[in-house]
Amino acid sequence: MSIDELIDRLRYRFNDYWHSDKRSIKFISRTLALTLFAALISTIAPTLADELSNDPSMLEPVSQSATPSPSPAAAETATPSASPAPTSTPEPVVSRPAIATPSESPFVESSESTTAELPGVPLETQTAYIVKAPSTIAVDPRALNRFMPHIYLSNPNPEIEYTMVCISGAGLSFDVKQKGAAHNQVEGEELIAGDRSGQVIVSAETARAVELVNSYQGLFISSTGGGISGRSLTFRFVAVSRPVADPSYCSAARSGAVTTIRPLGLDQSTVKGGGRLK
């Protein structure tokens, strides 16, 4: 059977159903035909609409009604009008938050750590302090301790703010501030190191350093063995950039004083003389 014969048979069969004497067969055949036609239209119509919407020629504006052509003279003098530039609707811009990339640089330190001051050191140019301290002090030959008279210190250079005072003596022990207990201070603007030892260091502003040495009735001197007479103590004054208590810096001093402790002269002698009895 050829395709033409198959088409003819289908057409004859559909014609019989369409014009059948039975109303039910006629109704079913016509309903089925309308359903197929509706399905075909619903399938083709959207596709055709999409094709027409994408065709540029369909988007061109409809030309207006024809106007009478201008005369040749008018055509020569007429200046061509600038065609409007095509405008396009800008696409919406999606803003996304910027993603911070990790920095390879180390964490920035706080201002306190970056501005931390360096520890104090002796100044390159040491000043010549004006020192007033007794060269000798007299004690009882049997004395084991004694208060040191107050000392005086003046700085002729106003640019020098801080001073380190080194006090040392062989066979002696020195007690500053409150007596009878060690009061070492390792932090702050007033430093004390070696309290109640043979070498004590006091560092602060120049005037304050001398006040600490003279405080609580003055520097208390004790002997580590035997009497204190015949011994000596040395004062050294070092100009520093900041308060510091380092024994190795004491050798940088240009100013100082030495005080010797001597025994009082208690000579025993026999004096003969006349006496009057009543």
C-alpha positions as CSV (number, residue, x, y, z in Angstrom):
1,M,0.0,0.0,0.0
2,S,1.4,3.4,-1.0
3,I,1.3,6.5,1.1
4,D,-1.2,8.1,-1.3
5,E,-3.6,5.2,-0.9
6,L,-3.2,5.5,2.9
7,I,-3.9,9.2,2.9
8,D,-7.0,8.6,0.7
9,R,-8.3,5.9,3.0
10,L,-7.8,8.1,6.1
11,R,-9.5,11.0,4.3
12,Y,-12.5,8.8,3.3
13,R,-12.8,7.3,6.7
14,F,-12.7,10.8,8.4
15,N,-15.3,12.0,5.9
16,D,-17.5,9.1,6.8
17,Y,-17.2,9.8,10.5
18,W,-17.7,13.5,10.0
19,H,-20.9,13.0,8.0
20,S,-22.1,9.8,9.8
21,D,-25.8,9.3,10.3
22,K,-25.2,8.4,13.9
23,R,-25.2,11.5,16.0
24,S,-22.8,10.1,18.6
25,I,-20.1,9.2,16.1
26,K,-20.6,12.6,14.4
27,F,-20.3,14.4,17.8
28,I,-17.2,12.4,18.9
29,S,-15.4,12.8,15.5
30,R,-16.0,16.6,15.4
31,T,-15.0,17.0,19.1
32,L,-11.8,15.1,18.5
33,A,-11.1,17.2,15.4
34,L,-11.6,20.4,17.3
35,T,-9.5,19.2,20.2
36,L,-6.6,18.4,17.8
37,F,-6.9,21.8,16.1
38,A,-6.9,23.6,19.5
39,A,-3.8,21.7,20.6
40,L,-2.1,22.5,17.3
41,I,-2.9,26.2,17.7
42,S,-1.7,26.3,21.4
43,T,1.6,24.7,20.3
44,I,2.3,26.8,17.3
45,A,1.1,30.2,18.5
46,P,3.7,30.8,21.3
47,T,6.5,29.7,19.0
48,L,5.4,32.0,16.3
49,A,5.1,34.9,18.8
50,D,8.7,34.3,20.0
51,E,10.0,34.3,16.4
52,L,8.2,37.5,15.6
53,S,9.4,39.3,18.8
54,N,13.0,38.4,18.0
55,D,12.8,39.6,14.4
56,P,14.4,43.1,14.2
57,S,12.2,44.0,11.2
58,M,9.1,43.7,13.3
59,L,10.5,46.2,15.9
60,E,10.9,49.0,13.4
61,P,8.3,51.8,13.8
62,V,5.5,51.9,11.3
63,S,6.2,54.6,8.7
64,Q,3.8,57.5,8.7
65,S,1.5,58.3,5.9
66,A,3.3,59.5,2.8
67,T,3.7,63.2,2.5
68,P,4.1,65.1,-0.8
69,S,7.7,65.1,-1.9
70,P,9.4,68.4,-1.6
71,S,10.3,70.4,-4.7
72,P,13.9,70.0,-6.1
73,A,14.8,73.4,-4.8
74,A,13.6,72.7,-1.4
75,A,15.4,69.3,-1.4
76,E,18.7,71.0,-2.3
77,T,18.4,73.6,0.5
78,A,17.1,71.2,3.1
79,T,19.6,70.1,5.5
80,P,19.6,66.5,6.6
81,S,18.2,66.1,10.0
82,A,20.3,64.1,12.5
83,S,18.7,60.8,13.1
84,P,18.0,60.1,16.7
85,A,20.6,57.9,18.4
86,P,19.2,54.6,19.3
87,T,18.7,54.3,22.9
88,S,18.9,51.0,24.8
89,T,17.6,50.2,28.2
90,P,20.5,49.7,30.5
91,E,20.6,46.3,32.1
92,P,20.2,46.3,35.9
93,V,23.5,46.2,37.7
94,V,23.7,43.8,40.5
95,S,25.9,45.2,43.3
96,R,27.8,42.7,45.3
97,P,29.7,43.5,48.5
98,A,33.4,43.6,48.1
99,I,35.2,40.6,49.6
100,A,38.1,41.7,51.6
101,T,41.3,39.7,50.7
102,P,43.5,38.8,53.7
103,S,46.5,41.0,53.8
104,E,49.9,39.4,54.0
105,S,51.3,42.2,56.1
106,P,51.5,41.5,59.8
107,F,48.9,42.8,62.2
108,V,49.3,46.5,62.8
109,E,50.3,47.1,66.4
110,S,48.5,49.4,68.6
111,S,49.6,52.9,69.2
112,E,50.8,52.1,72.7
113,S,53.2,49.4,71.5
114,T,54.5,51.4,68.6
115,T,55.2,54.4,70.7
116,A,56.8,52.4,73.6
117,E,59.8,54.2,74.9
118,L,63.2,52.5,75.0
119,P,64.9,51.7,78.3
120,G,67.0,54.4,79.8
121,V,70.7,54.6,78.9
122,P,73.5,57.0,79.9
123,L,73.7,60.1,77.8
124,E,76.7,60.4,75.5
125,T,77.6,63.8,77.0
126,Q,77.7,63.6,80.8
127,T,77.3,66.8,82.8
128,A,79.4,67.9,85.7
129,Y,77.0,68.0,88.6
130,I,77.5,70.3,91.5
131,V,77.8,67.9,94.5
132,K,77.9,68.9,98.2
133,A,78.5,65.9,100.5
134,P,80.7,65.7,103.6
135,S,84.1,64.4,103.0
136,T,84.3,62.8,106.5
137,I,81.8,62.0,109.2
138,A,82.9,61.2,112.8
139,V,81.4,58.2,114.7
140,D,81.9,56.4,118.0
141,P,84.6,53.9,117.4
142,R,82.2,51.2,118.6
143,A,79.3,52.3,116.4
144,L,77.8,49.8,114.0
145,N,75.6,52.2,112.0
146,R,74.9,55.8,111.4
147,F,72.7,58.2,109.4
148,M,74.4,59.9,106.5
149,P,74.0,63.7,106.6
150,H,71.9,65.1,103.7
151,I,73.7,65.6,100.4
152,Y,73.0,68.3,97.8
153,L,73.0,67.9,94.0
154,S,72.5,70.5,91.3
155,N,72.4,70.0,87.5
156,P,73.7,73.0,85.5
157,N,72.4,71.6,82.3
158,P,68.6,72.1,82.0
159,E,68.3,69.6,79.2
160,I,69.2,66.7,81.5
161,E,66.1,65.6,83.3
162,Y,66.9,62.2,84.8
163,T,69.8,61.1,87.0
164,M,70.9,57.7,88.3
165,V,72.6,57.8,91.8
166,C,75.0,55.0,92.6
167,I,76.0,54.5,96.3
168,S,78.6,51.8,97.2
169,G,81.0,50.9,100.0
170,A,83.0,47.9,101.0
171,G,81.8,46.2,104.2
172,L,78.7,48.5,104.4
173,S,75.0,48.2,103.8
174,F,72.8,51.1,102.7
175,D,69.1,51.6,103.5
176,V,67.0,54.2,101.7
177,K,63.4,55.4,102.2
178,Q,61.7,53.5,105.0
179,K,64.3,51.9,107.3
180,G,64.5,48.3,108.3
181,A,63.1,46.7,105.1
182,A,64.1,46.6,101.5
183,H,62.0,48.8,99.3
184,N,63.1,48.1,95.7
185,Q,61.1,49.6,92.9
186,V,61.8,48.1,89.4
187,E,59.0,50.0,87.4
188,G,57.8,53.5,87.0
189,E,59.4,56.9,87.1
190,E,61.2,56.2,90.5
191,L,63.5,53.2,90.6
192,I,65.4,51.7,93.5
193,A,67.6,48.7,93.3
194,G,69.9,47.0,95.8
195,D,68.2,48.5,98.9
196,R,69.8,47.2,102.1
197,S,72.9,45.9,100.2
198,G,76.5,47.2,99.6
199,Q,75.4,48.9,96.4
200,V,72.2,50.8,96.1
201,I,70.9,52.6,93.0
202,V,68.3,55.4,92.9
203,S,67.1,56.7,89.6
204,A,64.4,59.4,88.9
205,E,64.2,63.1,88.0
206,T,67.4,64.7,89.4
207,A,65.7,66.6,92.3
208,R,63.5,63.6,93.1
209,A,66.5,61.2,93.2
210,V,68.3,63.3,95.8
211,E,65.0,63.5,97.8
212,L,64.8,59.7,97.9
213,V,68.4,59.4,99.1
214,N,67.8,62.0,101.9
215,S,64.3,60.8,102.8
216,Y,63.4,59.3,106.2
217,Q,66.2,61.1,108.1
218,G,68.7,60.3,105.4
219,L,70.7,57.4,104.1
220,F,71.2,54.8,106.8
221,I,74.6,53.2,106.8
222,S,75.3,49.8,108.6
223,S,78.4,47.7,108.9
224,T,78.3,44.1,107.7
225,G,81.0,43.1,110.2
226,G,82.6,45.1,113.0
227,G,82.3,48.9,113.4
228,I,81.7,51.3,110.6
229,S,84.6,53.6,111.5
230,G,87.5,53.5,109.1
231,R,85.2,52.7,106.1
232,S,84.2,54.9,103.2
233,L,81.3,55.2,100.8
234,T,81.2,56.5,97.2
235,F,78.5,58.5,95.4
236,R,78.4,58.6,91.6
237,F,75.9,60.5,89.5
238,V,75.0,59.5,85.9
239,A,72.9,61.5,83.5
240,V,70.4,59.1,81.8
241,S,67.7,59.4,79.1
242,R,65.1,57.7,81.4
243,P,65.0,56.3,84.9
244,V,67.2,53.2,84.9
245,A,68.8,51.1,87.6
246,D,71.7,49.2,86.0
247,P,75.0,48.8,88.0
248,S,77.0,48.6,84.7
249,Y,76.1,52.2,83.9
250,C,77.7,53.6,87.2
251,S,81.1,53.7,85.5
252,A,79.9,56.3,83.1
253,A,79.6,59.0,85.8
254,R,81.7,62.1,85.6
255,S,80.6,63.5,89.0
256,G,80.8,61.9,92.4
257,A,81.9,62.2,96.0
258,V,83.6,60.1,98.6
259,T,82.8,60.2,102.3
260,T,85.1,58.6,104.9
261,I,83.8,57.5,108.3
262,R,86.4,58.3,111.0
263,P,86.3,57.5,114.7
264,L,85.9,60.3,117.2
265,G,89.2,61.1,119.2
266,L,88.6,59.7,122.7
267,D,92.0,59.8,124.2
268,Q,92.5,58.7,127.8
269,S,95.0,60.8,129.9
270,T,95.8,61.4,133.6
271,V,95.7,65.0,134.8
272,K,97.3,65.8,138.1
273,G,96.2,68.9,139.9
274,G,95.6,70.4,143.3
275,G,92.3,70.4,145.0
276,R,90.9,72.4,147.8
277,L,89.2,70.6,150.6
278,K,86.6,72.3,152.8
